[in-house]
Amino acid sequence: MLQVMASLILTLLFACSETVHNNNQEDHTTLMSANDVGGDSIGQQIDPLFFLPGQLCQHVRRIYQDQQDNLWMGTNVYHIMRYNGDTLQYFGEESNFDGGRITGILEDSAGNLWMSAYGGLFQCEQSQLSSQQPKFKHYGADAGLQDEELWCLFIDSKGVFWVGHNQGVAQFDGIAFKTFSMPRASVKNPKVLFSADRITAIVEDKQGNIWLGTDGFGLTRFDGKTFEHFTIEDGLCDNSINELLVDAAGNIWVGTFFGGFSMFDGTGFINFTQEGIIEGVEVGGLWEDSSGAIWFAVEHNGVFRYDGKSALDGKHLFTHYRAEDPSYTNGILCIYKDRQDRFWFGGWGGLFRYDNQRFLSVTRQGPWLP
């Protein structure tokens, strides 16, 4: 019975239609139906509210491919997973990794892998990335970190590490953390999810400015000397920032918790949700593909792709990958395309893959290869 229910849930999750918004015309094309995932369970940590039989975990929060082509996946419960092209492995306390929820995965210029997590910052040295049992080094309170519950990780063009946490933001030089003090915007009746000082996202624009997303206080831009705030009073769609992305053209894309999706073009904000173009309000999983298209996920409303402006009338064009039953799509947390052109979607229910025709549930048996 459980197997039948799991198959039914996945069928609802991935039986979706593609909607192209173009001059108010919609072209509905059925894309996919799920395969039965089957497989065995992971172990005693199974949460029946989120677990799908055969899947890799309850949540995949972050995906990253290192320079050795290992695919790393950060989870909520099972720490970190690695697929090396042949074998899927889980690494936790036996590898000195006990960070819990993974919120960021990046590689530095030396090829070392860094992960921000619920329990601090973790490093896997380049020489360990393909090891059968890699070892991680932990940086936390002992290194001067004010709060070990990290929400984002960023390395700027100068090689400076930035980590956002519940009490603000810190810079890291590879040895120790230094608290970075920044003023808070003036906001009336802010909606704070976790902490008024929490930093949720950090990016660098084409001019070298650092942008920081906050929990209820909008965006802050730092030019190296001064700070400038952007809130709903300045045209931002929402003051609670979830994710940020700087695209190849220099536009800044903003996914929020309560106001949907915005884009800052250097002069002002375009609010796609408020204009009725995008459905749903909680936006994350931002990704730019090689063609310049912007992909993102909307809770309860599937996945969207921004295709640019129409040459005919200048309208913004989006493709919508929408599940027939939205109650089963409320979990895409990350989108990532690797160097083998495999398109990965992680979130509620585990790991999924899009092959340009349909979405597939990825179990330990795959599909992994192109």
PyMOL commands that set and color helices and strands:
alter all, ss='L'
color gray80, all
select helices_A, chain A and resi 2-14+93-95+126-128+141-143+232-234+326-328
alter helices_A, ss='H'
color red, helices_A
select strands_A, chain A and resi 16-21+29-30+60-65+71-75+80-83+88-91+102-107+113-117+120-124+137-139+150-155+161-165+168-172+177-180+199-204+210-214+219-222+227-230+241-246+252-256+261-264+269-271+283-288+294-298+303-309+316-323+332-337+343-347+350-354+359-361
alter strands_A, ss='S'
color yellow, strands_A
deselect
rebuild
show_as cartoon
